[in-house]
C-alpha cells in the first residue's frame, strides 16, 4: 500500500528523495496493536477503516 508519490523529490528542485508518504501493511499492524494495547479502540477502528478503504 505505498503511495504513487514515494519516489518524488522531497522538495521541488532538489534531488533528495526522502518521501515517506506510504504505509506498509506491517507497520499498520504495529500501529493497530499499539492502539489496542493502550485502549484507544475507536482510533484503532478508524485507522483500520481508513486502511481498508484505501486498499480497494
Order of alpha helices (4+ residues) and beta strands (2+ residues): alpha-alpha
